[in-house]
């Protein structure tokens, strides 16, 4: 199965957003209020857009947790 890379960034409105490789643009991570939430709810799960496995990229956020 292919992967869908989500590049996470902090935002306004929702705390975190992800730029996805399957649908260009930023999509809100509505279930995440911490970095740990992102890992728990999204990493390794199935992308709701393209149905591939999600690969989280946290290079643009400061991981302090």
C-alpha positions, 0 to 999 in steps of 0.5 A, a space after each residue: 500500500 502506498 503512503 500519504 505524507 502529511 506535513 504538519 504545521 501550527 495554525 489558527 482556528 485549529 491548532 494543527 494543520 497538515 499539507 497532504 500529498 494527495 490533496 494540495 493545500 492545508 487540511 485541519 487536524 480536527 482531532 489533535 490538540 497536542 503532538 501526541 494526539 497527532 501521532 495517536 489519531 493520524 500516524 499510520 492510519 488510513 488517509 480519509 482522502 486517498 485511502 493510503 497509509 498516513 505518514 506524519 512529518 513533524 519537521 515544521 513544528 517544535 516537538 516539546 512533548 
